[in-house]
Amino acid sequence: MVKKGLTKELIIEAAVALIEEKGLVNFSLRNLASSLGVQVSSLYNHIEGQNDLLAETGFCAVNMLTECEENAIQGKAKDEALFALADAYRLFAKEHTELYRIIMGAHTLNIPVLEKASETIVQPILRVITDYGIAGDMQIHYQRMLRSVMHGFFAHENVGGFSLSSVNRDESYKIAISCVAAQMREAGRSNS
């Protein structure tokens, strides 16, 4: 019998909260059921299994990150949009590290539909790149470069890789994004 009020949406919301609190590696349907005060079997009335739930949780994470990017670039263009996007991306990764891990690990979780959904994260990035006058295959190259800088900086920072120096990390990040911006401005001029 399904506990009254238990819905797929409530399960997904609880899964997101539990993953953010305890980490993806500690997540299980048993822990989720316990947090909801139900038996594991009750979850199966609303989800197909753990992979289904991870896909749904991943969709939620993708939507959250995409919304952060969209909000950051709204009404902005070129450098202003680029810096706002980069800051929003890094902040999301820092504040929602476990959800970010789901997004970045979509291909290793063996959930193809989630991997496909993750492509929506690229759309705001491509719009910013387009503002610089970059077109065609070069957009793909530049979005890969930008995403590598944003992800690489966060990944390194997250494991304490920048702890050997007291030099301001925010300033280092700003310099890294400035280098990307300068290269994109140059590429945009070359296309004119």
C-alpha positions in Angstrom: 0.0 0.0 0.0 1.3 3.4 -1.0 1.8 5.9 1.9 -0.8 8.7 1.5 0.9 11.7 0.0 3.9 9.9 -1.4 4.5 11.0 -5.0 7.3 10.7 -7.5 8.0 14.4 -7.1 8.3 14.0 -3.4 10.6 11.1 -3.8 12.8 13.0 -6.2 12.9 16.1 -3.9 13.9 13.9 -1.0 16.5 12.1 -3.1 18.1 15.5 -4.1 18.2 16.6 -0.5 19.6 13.3 0.7 22.3 13.2 -2.0 23.3 16.8 -1.2 23.4 16.0 2.5 25.1 12.6 2.5 26.8 12.4 -0.9 26.1 10.3 -3.9 28.4 7.5 -2.7 26.3 7.1 0.4 22.9 7.2 -1.4 20.7 4.2 -1.4 17.0 3.5 -1.8 17.1 2.1 1.7 18.4 5.4 3.1 15.9 7.3 1.0 12.9 5.2 2.2 14.1 5.6 5.8 14.2 9.4 5.4 10.7 9.4 4.0 9.4 7.0 6.7 8.4 4.3 4.2 9.4 0.9 3.2 11.7 0.5 0.1 8.9 -1.3 -1.6 6.7 1.8 -1.4 9.2 3.7 -3.6 8.7 1.2 -6.4 5.1 2.3 -6.7 6.5 5.6 -8.1 9.9 4.8 -9.6 11.4 1.9 -11.6 14.6 1.6 -9.5 17.7 3.4 -8.4 18.9 4.2 -12.0 15.5 5.7 -12.8 15.7 7.8 -9.6 19.3 8.9 -10.4 18.2 9.9 -13.8 15.3 12.0 -12.4 17.7 13.5 -9.8 20.1 14.2 -12.6 17.4 15.9 -14.6 16.7 18.1 -11.6 20.4 19.0 -11.3 20.7 19.7 -15.0 17.7 22.0 -14.8 19.1 23.8 -11.7 22.4 24.4 -13.4 20.9 25.5 -16.7 18.6 27.9 -14.8 21.6 29.4 -12.9 23.4 29.9 -16.2 20.3 31.4 -17.9 19.7 33.8 -15.0 23.3 34.8 -15.0 23.5 35.8 -18.6 20.0 37.4 -18.9 20.3 40.9 -20.5 24.1 40.6 -20.8 26.4 40.0 -23.7 30.1 39.2 -24.4 32.5 39.7 -21.4 29.7 40.7 -19.0 27.8 37.5 -19.9 30.9 35.3 -19.9 32.0 36.4 -16.4 28.5 36.1 -15.0 28.1 32.6 -16.6 31.5 31.5 -15.3 30.7 32.7 -11.8 27.3 31.1 -11.8 28.7 27.8 -13.0 31.4 27.7 -10.3 29.0 28.8 -7.6 26.6 26.0 -8.5 29.4 23.4 -8.5 30.5 24.7 -5.0 27.0 24.9 -3.5 25.6 21.7 -5.1 28.8 19.6 -5.4 27.0 16.2 -5.2 24.4 17.2 -7.8 27.2 18.5 -10.0 28.9 15.1 -9.7 25.8 13.5 -11.1 25.9 15.8 -14.0 29.6 15.3 -14.7 29.3 11.6 -14.2 26.2 11.1 -16.4 28.2 8.9 -18.8 29.7 6.8 -16.1 26.3 6.2 -14.4 25.2 4.4 -17.6 22.0 6.5 -18.0 22.1 7.6 -21.6 18.9 9.7 -21.3 20.6 11.8 -18.6 23.7 12.2 -20.6 21.6 13.5 -23.5 19.7 15.9 -21.1 23.1 17.3 -19.9 23.6 18.8 -23.3 21.1 21.6 -22.3 23.8 23.0 -20.0 25.7 23.9 -23.1 23.0 26.0 -24.7 23.5 29.2 -22.6 27.3 28.8 -23.1 26.9 28.6 -26.8 24.7 31.8 -26.8 27.5 33.6 -25.0 30.0 32.4 -27.5 27.8 33.4 -30.4 27.8 37.0 -29.0 31.5 37.1 -29.7 30.8 36.4 -33.4 32.2 32.9 -33.2 30.3 30.5 -35.5 30.3 26.9 -36.8 32.7 24.3 -35.4 34.6 27.0 -33.6 31.7 27.4 -31.2 32.2 23.7 -30.2 35.9 24.3 -29.7 35.4 27.3 -27.5 32.6 25.8 -25.4 34.8 22.8 -24.8 37.7 25.2 -23.8 35.4 27.3 -21.5 33.8 24.3 -19.9 37.2 22.7 -19.3 38.5 25.9 -17.6 35.4 26.2 -15.4 35.2 22.5 -14.5 38.9 22.1 -14.1 39.2 25.1 -11.8 36.4 23.8 -9.7 37.6 20.2 -9.6 41.1 21.3 -8.6 39.8 23.8 -6.0 37.4 21.2 -4.6 40.1 18.7 -3.8 42.3 21.3 -2.1 44.6 21.8 -5.0 45.0 25.5 -4.5 45.6 25.3 -0.7 49.4 25.7 -0.9 49.2 29.5 -1.5 47.3 32.3 0.1 46.9 34.0 -3.3 43.2 34.7 -3.8 41.5 31.9 -5.8 38.7 34.1 -7.0 41.3 36.4 -8.6 42.9 33.3 -10.2 39.5 32.2 -11.6 38.9 35.7 -12.9 42.3 35.7 -14.7 41.5 32.3 -16.2 38.2 33.5 -17.6 39.8 36.7 -18.8 42.2 34.6 -20.9 39.2 32.8 -22.4 37.5 36.1 -23.0 40.5 37.6 -24.7 40.8 34.6 -27.0 37.1 34.7 -27.9 37.3 38.4 -28.6 40.2 37.7 -31.0 38.4 34.8 -32.6 35.3 37.0 -33.1 37.4 39.7 -34.8 38.9 37.1 -37.1 35.5 36.0 -38.2 34.4 39.6 -39.0 
